[in-house]
């Protein structure tokens, strides 16, 4: 599943200000509940925290891909946040995180969940993709950069 199938402009956020991983997960839950009808803020927060307890979703290079499966989620949903200042996320390389792609998926179909996570991880491992996102200014430009990337077109083909 490509980024353009997961992300919308109203779920793309530039210059998000948070002070910790927990506050970031709380902010994500608020944004998800506000922009995705039918999602419960507390359920999203609890599911994200439970997933992080299994191991950090900070994949390195300043990237985190928090994800979880939800009972009240009808379709896979993505949120993209670029942080105003990086925060510690217990990433595998120890670097703080400044780019966050959130993946919320229905409880059923775990195979699609894993394929989508793999695609996102490969995409965010692309230096040019990360750099382009970091240089985007404003939520609109960030969204366009995320969905119109040549890196994703290469990966999808």
Secondary structure, DSSP 8 states (H G I E B T S, - for coil): --HHHH--GGGEEEEE--SSHHHHHHHHHHHHHHHSTT--HHHHHHHHHHHHHHS--EEETTEE--EEEETT--S-EEEEEEEEEEE----TT---EEEEEEEEEESS-HHHHHHHHHHHHHHHT-HHHHHHHHH--SHHHHHHHHHS-HHHHHHH-
